[in-house]
Amino acid sequence: MAYVCIGAPYWIGERQQVAAVDAVKNSGIADELGADWVDIQPDYATYDDKVVAVNIALAQAITAHNDKIPLIFAGDCTFALGALKGLEGQNPAVIWYD
């Protein structure tokens, strides 16, 4: 199986030093899995609502790597919507660890 690790270190749409996301990124898990690590880049100029911008960026990152199983590391539960949108049309299984 091929994986992609997607980092979304945001809290309510704001870039934060989300220690858990940064710790996972720095742990080397992506290398251990043979996966790429992708940090999302929200387009705040296009979307007035920062949470929407982060969710769209997350959905786009998942869609861009639709040939891989996404492992999403986010700093906020509000980004579940972007994850589900990115998985749209697939038959996903979701494991949520909070």
Helices and strands as residue ranges (DSSP letters): E 3-8, E 10-11, E 14-15, H 19-27, H 29-33, E 36-39, H 50-64, E 69-74, G 77-79, H 80-86
